Amino acid sequence: MANVMAINPSVLMQLREKCIELLTTEEHDEISSSSISRKDFRTIMAQLDLAETEDGEILDRLFTMFDSTGHDSVPCLSFLVGISPLASLDDVPRKLLFAFRIQDVQDSGVLSPEDIACALDSINATASYFGDAVMTSAQIESLTVEIADEAQDDRIPYADYVDKIASHPLVQQFVSGAGTVRYGTGK
């Protein structure tokens, strides 16, 4: 899908910054778990001249898919991380690094195992919406535990582990389209 979208990492980072700015002005306690409304997201897309484009239409449809409650809101960072691979034609390690950078709202270079799992789950969800075979939640958890165990810390310097994650057999299976689950099938 990245090959048909004009949105690029720079624009997606601008989208992230505007979303964080909005969430910060609304005084959310925890930016990483805060939701953004469709109305606010469309306003931000309009500010970046995305609203009336094909990319804007695709992002709006993905917003609908991420809206699991039907309340016209999505977890902001999960959504942005989920769409991050669509903004890049790069290889898997660079796509993961970019996704982790979006997840890292403190720009600290480290993420918790839970944040890494959330990022992988968001990417997984987006892939599933396009009908791609994906990883199971148990596989994502297993991969994350493996990385956390190797890091021996609850703050993982993600740039140091991107290549290991990208080359992991479960991720390679996912990337090659041989994942074990498809959206809506539970198998």
Backbone as JSON, one array per atom type, in Angstrom:
{
  "sequence": "MANVMAINPSVLMQLREKCIELLTTEEHDEISSSSISRKDFRTIMAQLDLAETEDGEILDRLFTMFDSTGHDSVPCLSFLVGISPLASLDDVPRKLLFAFRIQDVQDSGVLSPEDIACALDSINATASYFGDAVMTSAQIESLTVEIADEAQDDRIPYADYVDKIASHPLVQQFVSGAGTVRYGTGK",
  "N": [[0.83, -1.2, 0.0], [2.07, 1.16, 0.58], [3.25, 1.91, -1.74], [1.29, 3.2, -3.21], [0.52, 5.39, -1.85], [0.93, 8.86, -1.16], [1.71, 10.02, 1.15], [4.41, 10.61, 3.34], [7.21, 9.78, 5.54], [7.96, 12.25, 6.77], [5.63, 13.84, 6.61], [3.9, 12.22, 8.07], [5.11, 12.37, 10.57], [4.65, 15.06, 11.09], [1.89, 14.96, 11.29], [1.68, 13.37, 13.57], [2.91, 15.12, 15.46], [1.09, 17.27, 15.46], [-1.18, 15.95, 16.39], [-0.31, 15.18, 18.96], [0.1, 17.72, 20.01], [-2.55, 18.67, 20.04], [-3.71, 16.8, 21.81], [-2.24, 17.38, 24.08], [-3.03, 20.0, 24.65], [-5.59, 19.49, 25.36], [-5.26, 18.44, 27.79], [-4.74, 15.68, 28.48], [-4.05, 12.89, 30.53], [-2.29, 10.78, 29.92], [-0.6, 10.68, 27.12], [0.14, 8.59, 25.41], [-1.92, 6.74, 25.52], [-4.16, 8.12, 24.85], [-7.16, 9.05, 23.12], [-8.22, 10.18, 19.88], [-10.63, 12.16, 18.26], [-12.62, 11.58, 15.31], [-13.41, 13.96, 14.09], [-11.49, 15.82, 15.06], [-9.19, 14.61, 14.02], [-9.68, 14.8, 11.27], [-9.63, 17.57, 11.04], [-6.93, 18.1, 11.59], [-5.79, 16.7, 9.46], [-6.71, 18.31, 7.39], [-5.32, 20.68, 7.94], [-2.83, 19.87, 7.16], [-3.13, 19.59, 4.5], [-4.15, 17.13, 3.63], [-6.72, 16.18, 3.75], [-8.53, 16.22, 1.52], [-7.5, 14.39, -0.28], [-6.41, 11.33, -1.95], [-4.9, 9.9, -0.12], [-5.94, 10.95, 2.26], [-8.51, 9.9, 2.15], [-7.97, 7.15, 2.35], [-6.76, 7.1, 4.88], [-8.93, 7.96, 6.42], [-10.65, 5.8, 6.09], [-9.14, 3.79, 7.28], [-9.14, 4.84, 9.84], [-11.79, 4.34, 10.53], [-11.67, 1.54, 10.65], [-9.95, 1.2, 12.83], [-11.51, 2.18, 14.84], [-12.81, 0.69, 17.21], [-14.92, 0.87, 18.98], [-16.97, 2.28, 17.84], [-17.45, 4.92, 18.39], [-16.46, 7.04, 16.97], [-13.75, 7.63, 17.51], [-10.27, 7.0, 18.03], [-7.48, 5.24, 19.51], [-4.92, 7.38, 19.57], [-1.98, 7.23, 19.18], [-1.64, 4.48, 18.67], [-3.07, 4.23, 16.3], [-1.58, 5.96, 14.57], [0.93, 4.71, 14.63], [0.18, 2.28, 13.55], [-0.43, 2.98, 10.9], [2.0, 3.78, 10.01], [3.82, 2.1, 8.44], [2.77, 2.48, 5.93], [3.69, 4.85, 5.06], [6.15, 4.62, 3.99], [8.63, 3.3, 1.81], [10.71, 1.88, 2.56], [12.96, -0.71, 3.85], [12.19, -3.48, 6.08], [13.49, -3.22, 8.7], [13.86, -0.38, 8.82], [11.23, 0.52, 8.57], [10.16, -0.49, 10.95], [11.76, 0.91, 12.82], [10.9, 3.52, 12.3], [8.2, 3.27, 13.05], [8.52, 2.75, 15.79], [9.69, 5.16, 16.54], [7.52, 6.86, 16.22], [5.84, 5.84, 18.2], [7.31, 6.52, 20.45], [6.74, 8.93, 22.34], [8.12, 10.59, 24.04], [10.47, 10.97, 22.78], [12.79, 9.62, 23.55], [14.29, 7.46, 22.79], [13.97, 5.03, 23.9], [11.73, 2.34, 24.66], [9.1, 0.75, 26.47], [8.59, -2.79, 27.03], [5.85, -3.2, 26.72], [5.1, -1.03, 25.13], [6.48, -1.64, 22.78], [5.18, -4.01, 22.09], [2.63, -2.95, 21.68], [3.11, -1.3, 19.46], [3.83, -3.24, 17.52], [1.46, -4.69, 17.48], [-0.31, -2.76, 16.48], [0.68, -2.29, 13.89], [0.27, -4.82, 12.91], [-2.52, -4.93, 13.04], [-3.28, -3.03, 11.08], [-2.24, -4.26, 8.77], [-3.87, -6.49, 8.76], [-6.33, -5.38, 8.1], [-6.05, -4.94, 5.45], [-6.27, -7.43, 4.48], [-4.08, -9.03, 4.71], [-2.14, -11.83, 5.85], [-1.44, -12.27, 9.27], [0.35, -11.88, 12.44], [-0.32, -13.72, 15.47], [-1.75, -12.64, 18.61], [-0.47, -13.92, 20.69], [1.94, -14.61, 19.48], [3.06, -12.08, 19.06], [3.33, -11.28, 21.72], [5.16, -13.25, 22.6], [7.43, -12.66, 21.05], [7.98, -10.07, 21.98], [8.51, -10.56, 24.7], [10.8, -12.1, 24.43], [12.6, -10.19, 23.36], [12.63, -8.32, 25.47], [13.68, -9.91, 27.51], [16.24, -10.36, 26.5], [17.2, -7.74, 26.46], [17.24, -7.22, 29.14], [16.01, -5.26, 30.68], [13.47, -2.9, 31.54], [13.21, -0.78, 29.93], [13.74, -0.45, 26.74], [16.26, 0.16, 24.43], [15.24, 0.87, 21.49], [16.35, 1.21, 18.89], [18.62, -0.32, 18.98], [17.62, -2.86, 18.85], [16.08, -3.21, 16.62], [16.97, -4.51, 14.21], [17.19, -7.14, 15.13], [14.52, -7.69, 15.81], [13.31, -7.34, 13.28], [14.49, -9.41, 11.84], [13.59, -11.63, 13.1], [12.13, -14.88, 13.14], [9.27, -14.97, 13.36], [8.49, -12.39, 12.58], [9.55, -12.33, 10.03], [7.99, -14.32, 8.87], [5.51, -13.04, 8.96], [6.04, -10.77, 7.32], [6.52, -11.98, 4.9], [4.03, -12.72, 4.18], [3.04, -15.03, 5.19], [1.76, -15.29, 7.56], [-0.21, -16.57, 10.33], [-2.85, -15.94, 10.8], [-5.84, -14.38, 9.63], [-7.67, -11.35, 9.16], [-10.73, -11.23, 10.83], [-11.11, -13.98, 10.76], [-10.06, -15.41, 12.87], [-8.32, -17.46, 12.74]],
  "CA": [[0.0, 0.0, 0.0], [2.95, 2.34, 0.62], [3.6, 2.31, -3.09], [0.23, 4.0, -3.82], [0.24, 6.56, -1.01], [1.88, 9.95, -1.28], [2.15, 10.42, 2.48], [5.76, 10.15, 3.6], [7.52, 9.85, 6.97], [7.96, 13.62, 7.25], [4.23, 14.26, 6.78], [3.33, 11.45, 9.17], [5.64, 12.94, 11.81], [3.91, 16.32, 11.3], [0.58, 14.53, 11.75], [1.9, 12.95, 14.96], [3.16, 16.3, 16.29], [-0.16, 18.02, 15.6], [-2.05, 15.15, 17.26], [0.22, 15.31, 20.33], [-0.19, 19.1, 20.42], [-3.97, 18.73, 20.36], [-3.95, 16.02, 23.02], [-1.6, 18.1, 25.19], [-3.86, 21.16, 25.0], [-6.81, 18.97, 25.99], [-4.84, 17.99, 29.11], [-4.85, 14.24, 28.7], [-3.05, 12.43, 31.5], [-1.32, 9.88, 29.3], [-0.68, 10.87, 25.67], [0.3, 7.33, 24.68], [-3.17, 5.98, 25.48], [-5.26, 9.04, 24.58], [-7.88, 8.9, 21.85], [-8.51, 11.38, 19.1], [-11.91, 12.03, 17.56], [-12.56, 11.68, 13.85], [-13.51, 15.39, 13.76], [-10.18, 16.43, 15.29], [-8.23, 14.04, 13.08], [-9.94, 15.41, 9.96], [-9.15, 18.95, 11.11], [-5.48, 18.05, 11.47], [-5.48, 16.32, 8.07], [-6.96, 19.5, 6.57], [-4.2, 21.6, 8.18], [-1.67, 19.36, 6.43], [-3.58, 19.43, 3.11], [-4.37, 15.71, 3.35], [-8.13, 15.81, 3.87], [-9.2, 16.02, 0.23], [-6.62, 13.61, -1.16], [-6.61, 9.89, -1.86], [-4.33, 9.49, 1.16], [-6.91, 11.31, 3.29], [-9.6, 8.93, 2.08], [-7.46, 5.88, 2.89], [-6.58, 7.29, 6.32], [-10.25, 8.01, 7.02], [-11.18, 4.43, 6.13], [-8.39, 3.09, 8.32], [-9.66, 5.36, 11.1], [-13.0, 3.56, 10.78], [-11.28, 0.19, 11.04], [-9.35, 1.26, 14.17], [-12.54, 2.61, 15.79], [-13.43, -0.56, 17.66], [-16.11, 1.12, 19.8], [-18.0, 2.96, 17.05], [-17.66, 6.25, 18.94], [-15.72, 8.0, 16.15], [-12.47, 7.98, 18.1], [-9.29, 5.91, 18.03], [-6.27, 5.51, 20.27], [-4.15, 8.18, 18.61], [-0.66, 6.69, 18.84], [-1.8, 3.16, 18.05], [-3.48, 4.47, 14.93], [-0.47, 6.51, 13.8], [1.93, 3.65, 14.49], [-0.38, 1.29, 12.63], [-0.36, 3.43, 9.51], [3.37, 4.21, 9.68], [4.45, 1.39, 7.31], [2.21, 2.98, 4.66], [4.38, 6.09, 4.71], [7.54, 4.33, 3.69], [8.97, 2.2, 0.91], [11.96, 1.34, 3.1], [12.99, -2.1, 4.26], [11.5, -3.77, 7.33], [14.08, -2.57, 9.88], [13.59, 1.07, 8.83], [9.81, 0.7, 8.86], [10.0, -0.7, 12.39], [12.38, 2.02, 13.52], [10.01, 4.66, 12.16], [7.02, 3.0, 13.89], [8.93, 2.92, 17.18], [9.87, 6.61, 16.75], [6.18, 7.44, 16.41], [5.38, 5.37, 19.51], [8.15, 7.13, 21.47], [6.29, 10.31, 22.47], [9.12, 11.36, 24.78], [11.68, 11.04, 21.94], [13.87, 9.2, 24.44], [15.06, 6.37, 22.21], [13.64, 3.77, 24.59], [10.32, 1.99, 24.82], [8.85, -0.38, 27.35], [8.12, -3.96, 26.28], [4.43, -3.01, 26.39], [5.04, -0.1, 24.0], [6.91, -2.38, 21.59], [4.07, -4.91, 21.75], [1.55, -2.11, 21.15], [3.5, -0.9, 18.1], [3.72, -4.41, 16.64], [0.04, -5.01, 17.36], [-0.93, -1.75, 15.62], [1.1, -2.61, 12.52], [-0.42, -6.07, 12.62], [-3.94, -4.62, 12.79], [-3.39, -2.39, 9.77], [-2.02, -5.29, 7.75], [-5.05, -7.37, 8.72], [-7.41, -4.67, 7.44], [-5.82, -5.09, 4.01], [-6.43, -8.83, 4.14], [-2.81, -9.75, 4.82], [-1.97, -12.76, 6.96], [-0.77, -11.54, 10.35], [0.8, -12.62, 13.62], [-1.29, -13.82, 16.55], [-1.39, -11.87, 19.8], [0.49, -14.73, 21.44], [3.24, -14.49, 18.8], [3.58, -10.74, 19.37], [3.76, -11.32, 23.12], [6.36, -14.08, 22.67], [8.52, -11.87, 20.47], [8.27, -8.96, 22.89], [9.15, -11.12, 25.9], [12.15, -12.49, 24.02], [13.41, -8.97, 23.25], [12.77, -7.76, 26.82], [14.61, -10.78, 28.24], [17.58, -10.1, 25.99], [17.59, -6.39, 26.88], [17.35, -7.26, 30.6], [15.61, -3.96, 31.19], [12.09, -2.56, 31.15], [13.33, 0.32, 28.98], [14.51, -1.06, 25.65], [16.72, 1.09, 23.39], [14.67, 0.17, 20.35], [17.23, 1.24, 17.71], [19.57, -1.42, 19.14], [16.93, -4.15, 18.7], [15.28, -3.22, 15.39], [17.41, -5.57, 13.29], [16.83, -8.43, 15.73], [13.07, -7.85, 15.65], [13.0, -7.48, 11.85], [14.97, -10.7, 11.32], [13.0, -12.71, 13.88], [11.33, -15.75, 12.27], [7.85, -14.61, 13.36], [8.33, -11.18, 11.77], [9.82, -12.74, 8.64], [6.79, -15.04, 8.42], [4.5, -12.0, 8.75], [6.44, -9.94, 6.18], [6.42, -12.77, 3.67], [2.62, -13.02, 3.92], [2.74, -16.38, 5.64], [1.23, -15.26, 8.93], [-1.14, -17.67, 10.6], [-4.2, -15.43, 11.06], [-6.38, -13.35, 8.75], [-8.69, -10.52, 9.81], [-12.1, -11.74, 10.84], [-11.24, -15.43, 10.74], [-9.65, -15.98, 14.13], [-7.42, -18.59, 12.49]],
  "C": [[0.87, 1.26, 0.0], [3.29, 2.82, -0.78], [2.5, 3.12, -3.78], [-0.11, 5.24, -3.0], [1.33, 7.61, -1.19], [2.41, 10.4, 0.08], [3.54, 9.81, 2.73], [6.07, 10.29, 5.09], [7.49, 11.28, 7.53], [6.53, 14.11, 7.52], [3.59, 13.5, 7.94], [3.85, 11.96, 10.52], [4.96, 14.28, 12.12], [2.51, 16.0, 11.84], [0.66, 14.12, 13.23], [2.07, 14.17, 15.87], [1.88, 17.11, 16.51], [-1.15, 17.27, 16.5], [-1.61, 15.28, 18.72], [-0.07, 16.71, 20.86], [-1.65, 19.23, 20.83], [-4.25, 18.0, 21.67], [-3.36, 16.7, 24.25], [-2.45, 19.28, 25.61], [-5.17, 20.72, 25.64], [-6.52, 18.34, 27.35], [-5.14, 16.52, 29.38], [-3.74, 13.81, 29.64], [-1.94, 11.63, 30.83], [-1.49, 9.94, 27.79], [-0.68, 9.53, 24.95], [-0.98, 6.51, 24.6], [-4.39, 6.86, 25.15], [-5.87, 8.81, 23.2], [-8.07, 10.25, 21.19], [-9.81, 11.13, 18.34], [-11.69, 12.13, 16.05], [-12.58, 13.15, 13.43], [-12.15, 16.06, 13.92], [-9.14, 15.9, 14.31], [-8.43, 14.63, 11.68], [-9.47, 16.86, 9.93], [-7.64, 18.99, 10.93], [-5.08, 17.66, 10.05], [-5.68, 17.52, 7.14], [-5.82, 20.51, 6.73], [-2.96, 21.18, 7.4], [-1.99, 19.09, 4.95], [-3.72, 17.96, 2.7], [-5.85, 15.35, 3.21], [-8.79, 15.47, 2.54], [-8.33, 15.27, -0.77], [-6.98, 12.13, -1.06], [-6.05, 9.36, -0.55], [-5.31, 9.78, 2.29], [-8.07, 10.33, 3.32], [-9.17, 7.59, 2.67], [-7.31, 5.99, 4.4], [-7.93, 7.33, 7.03], [-10.86, 6.61, 7.11], [-10.45, 3.59, 7.18], [-8.82, 3.56, 9.71], [-10.91, 4.57, 11.49], [-12.67, 2.16, 11.27], [-10.7, 0.17, 12.46], [-10.37, 1.63, 15.25], [-13.34, 1.4, 16.26], [-14.71, -0.35, 18.46], [-17.26, 1.74, 19.01], [-18.31, 4.35, 17.55], [-16.91, 7.34, 18.19], [-14.47, 8.53, 16.85], [-11.57, 6.75, 18.08], [-8.16, 6.26, 18.98], [-5.25, 6.14, 19.32], [-2.82, 7.55, 18.21], [-0.76, 5.33, 18.19], [-2.18, 3.3, 16.58], [-2.31, 4.96, 14.08], [0.64, 5.49, 13.6], [1.45, 2.61, 13.48], [-0.28, 1.69, 11.18], [1.06, 3.77, 9.07], [4.03, 3.41, 8.56], [3.94, 1.87, 5.94], [2.92, 4.24, 4.18], [5.81, 5.85, 4.24], [7.69, 3.16, 2.74], [10.24, 1.5, 1.38], [11.82, -0.14, 3.45], [12.36, -2.25, 5.65], [12.17, -3.12, 8.54], [13.79, -1.07, 9.94], [12.11, 1.37, 9.09], [9.54, 0.54, 10.35], [10.58, 0.45, 13.2], [11.48, 3.25, 13.46], [8.76, 4.47, 13.04], [7.36, 3.21, 15.37], [9.16, 4.4, 17.51], [8.52, 7.29, 16.96], [5.64, 7.07, 17.78], [6.08, 6.1, 20.65], [7.81, 8.62, 21.62], [7.26, 11.19, 23.24], [10.4, 11.6, 23.96], [12.93, 10.66, 22.73], [14.76, 8.11, 23.85], [14.83, 5.04, 22.89], [12.13, 3.6, 24.67], [10.22, 0.84, 25.81], [8.48, -1.59, 26.48], [6.65, -3.82, 25.85], [4.27, -2.07, 25.2], [5.46, -0.79, 22.7], [5.8, -3.32, 21.13], [2.91, -4.13, 21.13], [1.85, -1.69, 19.71], [3.34, -2.07, 17.13], [2.26, -4.79, 16.42], [-0.67, -4.03, 16.43], [-0.58, -1.98, 14.15], [0.37, -3.85, 12.03], [-1.89, -5.8, 12.26], [-4.12, -3.99, 11.41], [-3.23, -3.41, 8.65], [-3.25, -6.18, 7.63], [-6.21, -6.71, 7.98], [-7.28, -4.71, 5.91], [-5.9, -6.54, 3.56], [-5.15, -9.65, 4.21], [-2.86, -10.73, 5.98], [-1.1, -12.08, 8.01], [-0.31, -12.48, 11.46], [-0.34, -12.7, 14.64], [-0.83, -12.94, 17.7], [-0.35, -12.62, 20.62], [1.88, -14.65, 20.8], [3.87, -13.13, 19.07], [4.09, -10.71, 20.8], [5.06, -12.12, 23.28], [7.58, -13.32, 22.17], [8.94, -10.76, 21.42], [8.97, -9.45, 24.15], [10.59, -11.51, 25.59], [13.08, -11.27, 23.95], [13.66, -8.37, 24.63], [13.75, -8.59, 27.64], [16.04, -10.52, 27.8], [18.08, -8.73, 26.46], [17.84, -6.32, 28.39], [17.03, -5.91, 31.22], [14.17, -3.72, 30.78], [12.05, -1.33, 30.26], [14.28, -0.16, 27.89], [14.94, 0.01, 24.66], [16.39, 0.48, 22.02], [15.56, 0.18, 19.11], [18.24, 0.09, 17.76], [18.95, -2.78, 18.84], [16.11, -4.26, 17.41], [15.68, -4.35, 14.45], [17.05, -6.95, 13.83], [15.33, -8.71, 15.57], [12.73, -8.12, 14.19], [13.42, -8.85, 11.31], [14.4, -11.89, 12.09], [12.11, -13.57, 12.97], [9.83, -15.4, 12.24], [7.58, -13.37, 12.5], [8.57, -11.52, 10.31], [8.63, -13.5, 8.06], [5.68, -14.04, 8.1], [4.8, -11.21, 7.48], [6.28, -10.69, 4.87], [4.97, -13.14, 3.33], [2.21, -14.4, 4.37], [2.26, -16.41, 7.08], [0.13, -16.29, 9.09], [-2.59, -17.23, 10.8], [-4.57, -14.42, 9.99], [-7.5, -12.63, 9.48], [-10.05, -11.17, 9.69], [-12.23, -13.25, 10.88], [-10.91, -16.07, 12.08], [-8.73, -17.18, 13.98], [-6.18, -18.14, 11.79]]
}
